Amino acid sequence: MKKNLLKLVLRRFLISCLMIFLLIVAVFFMMHLLPGEPFQQYYSPRLGNELAEQIKSKFGFDRPVSVQLLKWMRNILSGDFGFSIVYQKPVIVLISESIIVTLSISLSSFILQILLTIPSGLFLLKHAGKKIDFIIDKLALIIYSAPSFVVAIVLIYFGSILTNLFPSSQLFSYNYYEMTTTQKFFDLMHHLILPILTLTITSMSFSIRYLRQNLIEASNQDFVVALRASGIPENILRKNHILPNALISYITILGLEIGSLLSKTLITEMVFSLPGIGRLMVDSIFSRDYPVIVACVMISSLMVIFGNLIADLLISRFNPKSSYELVS
């Protein structure tokens, strides 16, 4: 069964790669249908179109779109993502600088979500059916239904505008380079608190309800009820039976949460003006920086696929029942 599951995971990965290829082809052609082009900044009243046309020819954008696509694919196979028209830097350099911010925010939020979800789920299990359980459950449902940028705006209002406790944008302060190493670290953390909280709250709104439901179901299983009736203390039942069974189901959704978390990170970066992949992609779309746009689409898609791949592997490792259902 495990071999069949691995084949299924590999097949899904290959299908996802094919979908990325089709997405890149679609994006590549749609970019050229948009009005405007990145070479408009080189038009000069004194020089006319001469400089712009020279640069356009240098980048190869005077050729047919199909030829440009084939050239880009050939360069990608050799590890060359091209050169940014607007930033005047290699695309791989821009991606490397941006992806560090994106991964730092998303991974910090992912770890914080796990650390908060498990004790919160146990708290809700202990108070199941009570008023606090009802309030938290409905609040989580509301947050889950709201877009992540709405949660970000609410946090900015209360955490920055109303109380002035945290910065509302940017990655560090204007005098960052004049600070000591310790001051730089705390300044960076100070600026990242609201973005990380935004991602953590929106992700927890789903995971806490999911874990709560699994804890209640595990608590009501026949053998647990029988052990409880025989006089086994509740804390021992939770530690040895209820929590382990619920965590198996919770672990299997963490991989899926990675893909969702990455998509939310791209939006959060725009709200807080953080120099991550999301902001780089949007800025490049507005400036028609074609090489950067395609590279950002490719990297973002690969990150989501990686999250889904982790989800499949976690299912095969921790939830044999789900593995069987996937294969069959």
KAMO-V382699 format. One record per residue. N is the residue number from 1. RES is the residue in three letters. PHI is phi in whole degrees, 0 to 359 (999 if undefined). PSI is psi as a letter, one per 40 degrees, with the letter a starting at -180 (none if undefined). OMEGA is omega as a letter, one per 30 degrees, with the letter a starting at -180 (none if undefined). Layout:
BEGIN
n->N res->RES phi->PHI psi->PSI omega->OMEGA
n->N res->RES phi->PHI psi->PSI omega->OMEGA
END
This chain:
BEGIN
n->1 res->MET phi->999 psi->d omega->l
n->2 res->LYS phi->295 psi->d omega->l
n->3 res->LYS phi->296 psi->d omega->l
n->4 res->ASN phi->296 psi->d omega->l
n->5 res->LEU phi->293 psi->d omega->l
n->6 res->LEU phi->296 psi->d omega->l
n->7 res->LYS phi->295 psi->d omega->l
n->8 res->LEU phi->296 psi->d omega->l
n->9 res->VAL phi->297 psi->d omega->l
n->10 res->LEU phi->296 psi->d omega->l
n->11 res->ARG phi->295 psi->d omega->l
n->12 res->ARG phi->296 psi->d omega->l
n->13 res->PHE phi->295 psi->d omega->l
n->14 res->LEU phi->293 psi->d omega->l
n->15 res->ILE phi->296 psi->d omega->l
n->16 res->SER phi->297 psi->d omega->l
n->17 res->CYS phi->297 psi->d omega->l
n->18 res->LEU phi->297 psi->d omega->l
n->19 res->MET phi->295 psi->d omega->l
n->20 res->ILE phi->296 psi->d omega->l
n->21 res->PHE phi->300 psi->d omega->l
n->22 res->LEU phi->296 psi->d omega->l
n->23 res->LEU phi->295 psi->d omega->l
n->24 res->ILE phi->296 psi->d omega->l
n->25 res->VAL phi->300 psi->d omega->l
n->26 res->ALA phi->297 psi->d omega->l
n->27 res->VAL phi->296 psi->d omega->a
n->28 res->PHE phi->300 psi->d omega->a
n->29 res->PHE phi->283 psi->d omega->a
n->30 res->MET phi->292 psi->d omega->l
n->31 res->MET phi->302 psi->d omega->a
n->32 res->HIS phi->281 psi->e omega->l
n->33 res->LEU phi->271 psi->e omega->a
n->34 res->LEU phi->288 psi->i omega->l
n->35 res->PRO phi->292 psi->i omega->a
n->36 res->GLY phi->88 psi->i omega->l
n->37 res->GLU phi->206 psi->i omega->a
n->38 res->PRO phi->291 psi->e omega->a
n->39 res->PHE phi->272 psi->e omega->l
n->40 res->GLN phi->297 psi->d omega->a
n->41 res->GLN phi->292 psi->e omega->a
n->42 res->TYR phi->263 psi->e omega->l
n->43 res->TYR phi->288 psi->h omega->a
n->44 res->SER phi->229 psi->h omega->l
n->45 res->PRO phi->299 psi->d omega->a
n->46 res->ARG phi->275 psi->d omega->a
n->47 res->LEU phi->266 psi->e omega->a
n->48 res->GLY phi->71 psi->a omega->a
n->49 res->ASN phi->267 psi->e omega->a
n->50 res->GLU phi->298 psi->d omega->a
n->51 res->LEU phi->296 psi->d omega->a
n->52 res->ALA phi->299 psi->d omega->a
n->53 res->GLU phi->291 psi->d omega->l
n->54 res->GLN phi->295 psi->d omega->l
n->55 res->ILE phi->293 psi->d omega->l
n->56 res->LYS phi->300 psi->d omega->l
n->57 res->SER phi->291 psi->d omega->l
n->58 res->LYS phi->298 psi->d omega->l
n->59 res->PHE phi->279 psi->e omega->l
n->60 res->GLY phi->82 psi->e omega->a
n->61 res->PHE phi->274 psi->e omega->l
n->62 res->ASP phi->270 psi->e omega->l
n->63 res->ARG phi->268 psi->i omega->l
n->64 res->PRO phi->300 psi->i omega->a
n->65 res->VAL phi->300 psi->d omega->a
n->66 res->SER phi->297 psi->d omega->l
n->67 res->VAL phi->292 psi->d omega->l
n->68 res->GLN phi->298 psi->d omega->a
n->69 res->LEU phi->295 psi->d omega->l
n->70 res->LEU phi->297 psi->d omega->l
n->71 res->LYS phi->294 psi->d omega->l
n->72 res->TRP phi->296 psi->d omega->l
n->73 res->MET phi->296 psi->d omega->l
n->74 res->ARG phi->295 psi->d omega->l
n->75 res->ASN phi->291 psi->d omega->l
n->76 res->ILE phi->298 psi->d omega->l
n->77 res->LEU phi->297 psi->d omega->l
n->78 res->SER phi->263 psi->e omega->l
n->79 res->GLY phi->85 psi->e omega->a
n->80 res->ASP phi->258 psi->h omega->l
n->81 res->PHE phi->272 psi->e omega->l
n->82 res->GLY phi->96 psi->a omega->a
n->83 res->PHE phi->234 psi->h omega->a
n->84 res->SER phi->290 psi->h omega->a
n->85 res->ILE phi->286 psi->d omega->a
n->86 res->VAL phi->274 psi->d omega->a
n->87 res->TYR phi->278 psi->e omega->a
n->88 res->GLN phi->57 psi->f omega->l
n->89 res->LYS phi->222 psi->i omega->l
n->90 res->PRO phi->299 psi->h omega->a
n->91 res->VAL phi->299 psi->d omega->a
n->92 res->ILE phi->297 psi->d omega->l
n->93 res->VAL phi->291 psi->d omega->l
n->94 res->LEU phi->298 psi->d omega->l
n->95 res->ILE phi->295 psi->d omega->a
n->96 res->SER phi->297 psi->d omega->a
n->97 res->GLU phi->291 psi->d omega->a
n->98 res->SER phi->279 psi->d omega->a
n->99 res->ILE phi->292 psi->d omega->l
n->100 res->ILE phi->297 psi->d omega->l
n->101 res->VAL phi->295 psi->d omega->a
n->102 res->THR phi->298 psi->d omega->a
n->103 res->LEU phi->291 psi->d omega->l
n->104 res->SER phi->297 psi->d omega->a
n->105 res->ILE phi->292 psi->d omega->a
n->106 res->SER phi->293 psi->d omega->a
n->107 res->LEU phi->291 psi->d omega->l
n->108 res->SER phi->298 psi->d omega->l
n->109 res->SER phi->295 psi->d omega->a
n->110 res->PHE phi->298 psi->d omega->l
n->111 res->ILE phi->293 psi->d omega->l
n->112 res->LEU phi->296 psi->d omega->l
n->113 res->GLN phi->299 psi->d omega->l
n->114 res->ILE phi->296 psi->d omega->a
n->115 res->LEU phi->295 psi->d omega->a
n->116 res->LEU phi->268 psi->d omega->a
n->117 res->THR phi->291 psi->d omega->a
n->118 res->ILE phi->296 psi->d omega->l
n->119 res->PRO phi->295 psi->d omega->l
n->120 res->SER phi->294 psi->d omega->l
n->121 res->GLY phi->297 psi->d omega->l
n->122 res->LEU phi->293 psi->d omega->l
n->123 res->PHE phi->296 psi->d omega->l
n->124 res->LEU phi->292 psi->d omega->l
n->125 res->LEU phi->296 psi->d omega->a
n->126 res->LYS phi->295 psi->d omega->a
n->127 res->HIS phi->249 psi->f omega->a
n->128 res->ALA phi->301 psi->h omega->l
n->129 res->GLY phi->86 psi->e omega->a
n->130 res->LYS phi->270 psi->i omega->a
n->131 res->LYS phi->295 psi->d omega->a
n->132 res->ILE phi->295 psi->d omega->l
n->133 res->ASP phi->295 psi->d omega->l
n->134 res->PHE phi->296 psi->d omega->a
n->135 res->ILE phi->295 psi->d omega->a
n->136 res->ILE phi->295 psi->d omega->a
n->137 res->ASP phi->297 psi->d omega->a
n->138 res->LYS phi->290 psi->d omega->l
n->139 res->LEU phi->296 psi->d omega->l
n->140 res->ALA phi->297 psi->d omega->l
n->141 res->LEU phi->295 psi->d omega->l
n->142 res->ILE phi->295 psi->d omega->a
n->143 res->ILE phi->296 psi->d omega->l
n->144 res->TYR phi->297 psi->d omega->a
n->145 res->SER phi->282 psi->d omega->a
n->146 res->ALA phi->275 psi->i omega->l
n->147 res->PRO phi->298 psi->i omega->a
n->148 res->SER phi->297 psi->d omega->a
n->149 res->PHE phi->291 psi->d omega->l
n->150 res->VAL phi->292 psi->d omega->l
n->151 res->VAL phi->299 psi->d omega->l
n->152 res->ALA phi->297 psi->d omega->a
n->153 res->ILE phi->295 psi->d omega->l
n->154 res->VAL phi->297 psi->d omega->l
n->155 res->LEU phi->295 psi->d omega->l
n->156 res->ILE phi->297 psi->d omega->a
n->157 res->TYR phi->296 psi->d omega->a
n->158 res->PHE phi->280 psi->d omega->a
n->159 res->GLY phi->271 psi->d omega->a
n->160 res->SER phi->241 psi->d omega->a
n->161 res->ILE phi->285 psi->d omega->a
n->162 res->LEU phi->285 psi->d omega->a
n->163 res->THR phi->252 psi->e omega->l
n->164 res->ASN phi->58 psi->f omega->a
n->165 res->LEU phi->273 psi->d omega->a
n->166 res->PHE phi->229 psi->i omega->l
n->167 res->PRO phi->293 psi->i omega->a
n->168 res->SER phi->266 psi->e omega->a
n->169 res->SER phi->198 psi->i omega->l
n->170 res->GLN phi->72 psi->i omega->a
n->171 res->LEU phi->267 psi->d omega->l
n->172 res->PHE phi->204 psi->i omega->a
n->173 res->SER phi->284 psi->i omega->a
n->174 res->TYR phi->294 psi->d omega->a
n->175 res->ASN phi->259 psi->f omega->a
n->176 res->TYR phi->302 psi->d omega->a
n->177 res->TYR phi->285 psi->e omega->l
n->178 res->GLU phi->265 psi->e omega->a
n->179 res->MET phi->273 psi->i omega->l
n->180 res->THR phi->283 psi->i omega->a
n->181 res->THR phi->299 psi->d omega->l
n->182 res->THR phi->295 psi->d omega->l
n->183 res->GLN phi->297 psi->d omega->l
n->184 res->LYS phi->297 psi->d omega->a
n->185 res->PHE phi->298 psi->d omega->a
n->186 res->PHE phi->291 psi->d omega->l
n->187 res->ASP phi->294 psi->d omega->l
n->188 res->LEU phi->296 psi->d omega->l
n->189 res->MET phi->297 psi->d omega->l
n->190 res->HIS phi->299 psi->d omega->a
n->191 res->HIS phi->284 psi->d omega->a
n->192 res->LEU phi->267 psi->e omega->a
n->193 res->ILE phi->299 psi->d omega->a
n->194 res->LEU phi->295 psi->d omega->l
n->195 res->PRO phi->300 psi->d omega->a
n->196 res->ILE phi->293 psi->d omega->l
n->197 res->LEU phi->297 psi->d omega->l
n->198 res->THR phi->301 psi->d omega->a
n->199 res->LEU phi->292 psi->d omega->a
n->200 res->THR phi->295 psi->d omega->a
n->201 res->ILE phi->295 psi->d omega->a
n->202 res->THR phi->293 psi->d omega->l
n->203 res->SER phi->285 psi->d omega->a
n->204 res->MET phi->295 psi->d omega->a
n->205 res->SER phi->301 psi->d omega->l
n->206 res->PHE phi->270 psi->d omega->a
n->207 res->SER phi->294 psi->d omega->a
n->208 res->ILE phi->290 psi->d omega->l
n->209 res->ARG phi->290 psi->d omega->l
n->210 res->TYR phi->294 psi->d omega->a
n->211 res->LEU phi->293 psi->d omega->l
n->212 res->ARG phi->302 psi->d omega->a
n->213 res->GLN phi->296 psi->d omega->l
n->214 res->ASN phi->291 psi->d omega->l
n->215 res->LEU phi->295 psi->d omega->l
n->216 res->ILE phi->294 psi->d omega->l
n->217 res->GLU phi->295 psi->d omega->l
n->218 res->ALA phi->294 psi->d omega->l
n->219 res->SER phi->290 psi->d omega->a
n->220 res->ASN phi->260 psi->e omega->l
n->221 res->GLN phi->295 psi->i omega->a
n->222 res->ASP phi->301 psi->d omega->a
n->223 res->PHE phi->290 psi->d omega->l
n->224 res->VAL phi->289 psi->d omega->l
n->225 res->VAL phi->298 psi->d omega->l
n->226 res->ALA phi->294 psi->d omega->l
n->227 res->LEU phi->295 psi->d omega->l
n->228 res->ARG phi->295 psi->d omega->l
n->229 res->ALA phi->291 psi->d omega->a
n->230 res->SER phi->280 psi->e omega->l
n->231 res->GLY phi->105 psi->e omega->l
n->232 res->ILE phi->293 psi->h omega->l
n->233 res->PRO phi->300 psi->i omega->a
n->234 res->GLU phi->296 psi->d omega->a
n->235 res->ASN phi->294 psi->d omega->l
n->236 res->ILE phi->291 psi->d omega->l
n->237 res->LEU phi->298 psi->d omega->a
n->238 res->ARG phi->295 psi->d omega->a
n->239 res->LYS phi->289 psi->d omega->a
n->240 res->ASN phi->261 psi->e omega->a
n->241 res->HIS phi->230 psi->d omega->a
n->242 res->ILE phi->292 psi->d omega->a
n->243 res->LEU phi->296 psi->d omega->l
n->244 res->PRO phi->301 psi->d omega->a
n->245 res->ASN phi->294 psi->d omega->l
n->246 res->ALA phi->289 psi->d omega->a
n->247 res->LEU phi->293 psi->d omega->l
n->248 res->ILE phi->301 psi->d omega->l
n->249 res->SER phi->291 psi->d omega->a
n->250 res->TYR phi->293 psi->d omega->a
n->251 res->ILE phi->299 psi->d omega->a
n->252 res->THR phi->292 psi->d omega->l
n->253 res->ILE phi->266 psi->e omega->a
n->254 res->LEU phi->296 psi->d omega->l
n->255 res->GLY phi->297 psi->d omega->l
n->256 res->LEU phi->297 psi->d omega->a
n->257 res->GLU phi->293 psi->d omega->l
n->258 res->ILE phi->298 psi->d omega->l
n->259 res->GLY phi->298 psi->d omega->l
n->260 res->SER phi->295 psi->d omega->a
n->261 res->LEU phi->296 psi->d omega->a
n->262 res->LEU phi->294 psi->d omega->l
n->263 res->SER phi->295 psi->d omega->l
n->264 res->LYS phi->292 psi->d omega->l
n->265 res->THR phi->297 psi->d omega->a
n->266 res->LEU phi->299 psi->d omega->l
n->267 res->ILE phi->288 psi->d omega->a
n->268 res->THR phi->298 psi->d omega->l
n->269 res->GLU phi->300 psi->d omega->l
n->270 res->MET phi->292 psi->d omega->a
n->271 res->VAL phi->296 psi->d omega->a
n->272 res->PHE phi->263 psi->e omega->l
n->273 res->SER phi->55 psi->f omega->l
n->274 res->LEU phi->264 psi->h omega->a
n->275 res->PRO phi->281 psi->g omega->l
n->276 res->GLY phi->256 psi->a omega->a
n->277 res->ILE phi->298 psi->d omega->a
n->278 res->GLY phi->299 psi->d omega->l
n->279 res->ARG phi->293 psi->d omega->l
n->280 res->LEU phi->300 psi->d omega->a
n->281 res->MET phi->294 psi->d omega->a
n->282 res->VAL phi->295 psi->d omega->l
n->283 res->ASP phi->299 psi->d omega->a
n->284 res->SER phi->290 psi->d omega->l
n->285 res->ILE phi->295 psi->d omega->a
n->286 res->PHE phi->293 psi->d omega->a
n->287 res->SER phi->267 psi->e omega->l
n->288 res->ARG phi->59 psi->f omega->l
n->289 res->ASP phi->275 psi->g omega->a
n->290 res->TYR phi->305 psi->d omega->a
n->291 res->PRO phi->300 psi->d omega->a
n->292 res->VAL phi->289 psi->d omega->a
n->293 res->ILE phi->300 psi->d omega->a
n->294 res->VAL phi->296 psi->d omega->l
n->295 res->ALA phi->295 psi->d omega->l
n->296 res->CYS phi->295 psi->d omega->l
n->297 res->VAL phi->299 psi->d omega->a
n->298 res->MET phi->295 psi->d omega->a
n->299 res->ILE phi->295 psi->d omega->a
n->300 res->SER phi->297 psi->d omega->l
n->301 res->SER phi->294 psi->d omega->l
n->302 res->LEU phi->296 psi->d omega->l
n->303 res->MET phi->294 psi->d omega->l
n->304 res->VAL phi->293 psi->d omega->l
n->305 res->ILE phi->298 psi->d omega->l
n->306 res->PHE phi->299 psi->d omega->l
n->307 res->GLY phi->297 psi->d omega->l
n->308 res->ASN phi->294 psi->d omega->l
n->309 res->LEU phi->295 psi->d omega->l
n->310 res->ILE phi->298 psi->d omega->l
n->311 res->ALA phi->300 psi->d omega->l
n->312 res->ASP phi->297 psi->d omega->a
n->313 res->LEU phi->291 psi->d omega->l
n->314 res->LEU phi->294 psi->d omega->l
n->315 res->ILE phi->298 psi->d omega->a
n->316 res->SER phi->292 psi->d omega->a
n->317 res->ARG phi->274 psi->d omega->a
n->318 res->PHE phi->251 psi->e omega->a
n->319 res->ASN phi->228 psi->g omega->a
n->320 res->PRO phi->303 psi->d omega->a
n->321 res->LYS phi->297 psi->d omega->l
n->322 res->SER phi->295 psi->d omega->l
n->323 res->SER phi->299 psi->d omega->l
n->324 res->TYR phi->297 psi->d omega->a
n->325 res->GLU phi->293 psi->d omega->l
n->326 res->LEU phi->295 psi->d omega->a
n->327 res->VAL phi->290 psi->d omega->a
n->328 res->SER phi->285 psi->none omega->none
END
